[in-house]
Each structure stands twice: as structure tokens, then as C-alpha cells.
Amino acid sequence: MTTKSHQQKSLQIGLIHLILILGAVIMVTPFIWMFLTSVKTLGESTAIPPVLFPKSFQWSNYSKVFLNLPFFTFYWNTFITTLIKVVGQLIICSLAAYAFARIAFPGRHFFFILMLSVLMVPGQVFLIPQYMIMKDFGWLNSLTALIVPGLFSAFGTFLLRQFFMTLPHELEEAAKLDGCNQFRIYWQIMLPLAKSGMVALAIFTMLWSWNDLMWPLIVNSSPDKMVLSAGIAFLEGEHKTNYTIIMAGSLMAILPMIVIFFVFQRSFIQGIAFTGSKS
């Protein structure tokens, strides 16, 4: 029985590892294909049947990206807008989440459900009203139009609210006995304990902001105000598209997000695991 149980356990572990390996291959394959396409010739990238490996690596495709686009300007604009959005969401969403989770005020649950209802509405519904607001403020063709709508999110508030609710109430009671007000409890006690949730929200916000395409295309048409996602889209021609340059630019665009995820993946996974453990 012991040997049979051991064999069954080994078989289960082997099956789990096989599933994980298959999942990893599925996830990594698009990135490998992107890289291989970025170093092919144009003919190889459009050949039928597809050519897997290029005859010679065309590293010049990466330099052609900078010749066709103001790539450094796109990078800078993307970095600035993403950084401000991340900081804004961490501050504003954490304040709102702390209020919903730890402060008893009239209508707290009603307003929280009302805020969550925003998640049920497709984001495209808000595009026209947001565009009209940006136009009335005179913010079109500016980084401000990219930043302001992304300073707050209902999802970020929900994520951190669930995290704050897992923290013991004894911490607040002890802090109040020591004379701390609500803001000091939030800033000096609760916020440091919510580090994992903050990291998870920061990564979510970075990925969303870095990859956002529709909104930058709508509010900005000036090349010096473009971000990476919208700028690379201009590489697609009306009659002919150089897929090798697009793949090279896309690979350089996503590289920072891949590095950030691998650096902070432990905190990210921990933050998501803790979220929702107490309602």
C-alpha cells in the first residue's frame, strides 16, 4: 500500500509538472515567435509556409525602428504617464479602500457597491464622455489627457479594500489608544502592512497603462505626445506592413514590463493570494 500510494503521488506530481510545462510553453511561444520574426527579412516574415528560423539574423531591424519612429520620445512619454498613473492610483485608491474597509460612515456599503458597478460597464462606453471632458478642458494632444483618467480605478479600490479587511482590528484600537488619528493609522500602520497588495496594484496599473492603445489613439495625434502602444501602431502601412520592424519595436516596448514582473513576481503573487481571503 505504501509503495502504491507513493507511485500515485509521484504520478500526480509528474502530471502537475507536465501541465505546468505545457502552460509555460504556450505562454512563451508568442514571445519566441516575436523575437524570431524581428530578426528575419521581410520576405521570410511573410513566407508561406512560415519560416521558423531566419537564414541570417537581421539585427538591423532594431535600428530601423529608431529611423522610422521617434522611439525614445515614445518611451519617455510612456514612462512618465505610467509612473504618474501608478503613483496616483496607489495614493487615491488606497485612501478610498481604507475608508471603505475600516471607517464606518453612513452609506458605506451602498457607495462601495455603486463604485463596483463601474466594473460592469465596458470601458468603451466612457470614451466619448471622457473625450468631451478632455476637449472642454483643452487637454487634447497632451500628456495630461493620458494621465488624468487613469489616476483612479474601481478595481484598484476593490483590490486594496479586500486587502485592508484582512488586517486585524486590534492594530487600530492600539493606535487609537496611543492618540493616533485616522490618517496616521492609515499612513504609518495600515499602508506598510498592505505592501503586497500595493505591489500587485502597481504591476496591474503599469501593465494596463503601458499597453493601453485605444485611449492614446483617440486623444493624441501629435507624434511628440504619442506613447509606445499608439506609436508602434503607426508602423502598420496602408498597403504594405513591415512585420519585422513592428516585432522589433514591440519586443523593445514590452521588455521593461517583463523585467519588472520577474523582479516583483513574489510580492505580486502574494498580494493576489491574500486578496479576498476575508470579505
N, C-alpha and C positions, 0 to 999 in steps of 0.2 A: 504493500500500500504506500509505503513511504517513497519507494522508487517511482511508482506510478504517479504519485502526486508531484514529485519533483520533475518528472518528464512533462506533465501537463503544465506546470508553472513555467518551465523553460520554453515550451511551445507557445504559451501565451505571450511571454516576454519577446520571443522571436517574432511573433505575428505583429505585436505592437511596434517593434523596431522596423519591420518591413513596411508597415503602413506609414510610419513617420518618414522613412527614407523616400517612399513614393511621393508623399506630400511635399517633401523638400525638393525633389526633382521637378515636380510640377511648378513649384514656386520659383525655382532658379532658372528654369528653361527659358522664359522670356528675356531675362537679363543676358543669358549667354547668347541668345539669338540677336539681341540688340547689339551686343559687342561685336559679334562676327559680321553683322551687316554693316556696322560702322567702319570696318576696315576692308570692305570689298570695293570692287569697282562698280560703277552704275549698272553695267551690263550683268554682272554677277548677282546684284541685288534684285534684278527683275527677271532673271532667267527662269524658264520653265522647262523641265522640273527644277525646283530650287537647288541652288548650290550651297552646300553646308559650309565648307571651308574655302576661303579665298586662295587663289594660286599664290598671291603675294599680298602681304598686309599693307594696306594703303593708309599709313598714318597721317598722310597729308589731309585726309578728310577732316581731321580735328582742326587744323589750321584754317581750312576753308570756312569753317563755322564763323570764325572771327572776321574773315574777309567779307562774308555775306551779311553779318549782323553786328550791331554794337553790343556784343555779348557781355562785356564787362559792365556796361550800363544796365543791362537786364539783370545781371547778377546782383549789382548793388541795390537796384530798386526792389528786387525780390527779398534781399536780406533785410533791408530797412523796414519794409512793410510787414514782413513776417515777425521780426523782432518786436515791433511795437504792438502788433496784434497779440503775440504771446504774453507780453508784459501786461497789456490791458486786460486780457481775459483772466490771467492769474489773479489780478487785483480785484476787478469788478465781480467776476464770477465767485471768487472765494468770499467776498463780502456778502453777496446775495445768498450764497449757500450757507454761510454761517448763520445769517439771520433766519433763514427757513428752518435750519436744523436745531438751533439752540436758543432762539429768542421766541418767547410766546407773545404774539401780538394778535389782535382781532383780525380774522380773515386769513390767517397764515396758510391754512390748507387750501382755501379757495384760490388765493393768488398763486400758490405753487402749482395747482392743477391748471389754472389759466395759463401760466407760463409754459407748462409742459405741452399744452395743446398746440403751441407753435411748432413742436416737433412733428405733429401730424400733418402739417401743411407743406406741400412741396416747395422747395426754395425758389422755384421759378415764378411762383405767384408773387413774390416780393420784389422781383426785378424791376418792374415798371414803377411801382411807388418809390422804391429806393432811387431809381434813376431820376425821377422827377424832383425828389428832395435834393439830390446832388446838383441838379441843374439850377434849382432855385437858389441854392447856396453859392453857385458859381464855382463849384469844385470839379467840374468835368475836366478831363485831361490833367489831373493832378494826382499825386500820391495820396492826398487826403481822402479822395473818393474811394481809394482802395482800402484805406486803413479803418476809417470810422465805422462802417457797417460791421466790421469784424472784431470790434473791441469787446463784444459781449455775445454769449450764446446760451441758449436754454439748456443745451446738452452739457456744457461745462458747469453750469449751476447745478444741474441734477447730479452729475458725477461727483462733485465735491460735497454736495449736500449729503449724499449717501455715505461718503467717507466720514464727514463730521459726526454723523449719527452713530458711528461705531465707537467713538471716543467716550470714555466713562464720565458721567456727570460729577463724580467726586472731584475731578480736577477743577471744574468751575466753582464748586462750593468752597474748596480750599482757597482758590484765588480770591473769591469774594470776601472770605474771612480776613484775608490779608489786605483788603482795601482796593483790589483791582476793579476797574470799570470794565464795561463790555468790550470796548475797543482794545484795551490792554490784554484782556483774556484771549481775544481773537488773535492779536498780533504776536504776543510773546509765548502763549501756551498752545493754542489750538493749531495755528498755522505751521509751526515746526513739526508737530506730530502728523500733519497731513502732507508731509513731504512726498510720499509715494504717489498720492492722488494728484498733487500738483505737477509732478513729473509726467504722469500719464496725460493730464490735460495739456501740458506744454507740448508733448510729442503729437497728440492729436491735432492741436492747433497749428503746429508747424507743418504737418503733412497736408492739412486742409488748405492752409494759406499758400504753401509752396506749389501745390498742384492746381489751385483754382484757375480756371480758364475762362468760364463764361462771363463773370463779372468784370475782369480786366478788359476783355474784348469789347464790352458794352460801354464802359465809362471812359476808356482811354483809347485814343487813336494816334497820339503823338509818340514817335519812336523813343524819345528820351524819357517817357513816362511808362514805358512798357515793362512788364515783368517777364520772367523766363517762359512761363507757360504760353502766354499770348505771343511773345516774340518768336518762339520756335514755330508756332503755327503759321507764321508768315513765310516760312521756308517752303511750304506746300504751294507749288505753282498752279496756274490755271490750266495749262495744257501739259505740263511735264513736272514731275516731282523727283528730286534727287534724294532718295531714301537713305543713302549712305550718310549724307550731311545731317539729315534730320535725326538719324540714330546717334550720330556722334554728339550732336548738341543735346539730345535727350539724355544720353549717358552722363555727360558732364553736369547736366542740370540736376539729376537725381542723386548724384554721388554724395553730396552733403547730408541728405536725409538718411541714406543708408548708413553712413558713418555715425550719425547722431543716434540712430536706433540701436546699433550694436553697442555703443558706449553706455546708453541708458536703458538697455532692454530689461535688466533685472528690476530696476525701480518701476519701469513701465508695467511689467507683468505683475509685480507685487501690488501696484496701485489698482489695477483692474481686478485682481483676485479679491482684494479687500472690499471693493465697491459692491454694495448690495448685500453684504453679509448681515446687515441689520436694517430693517425698514421701519 
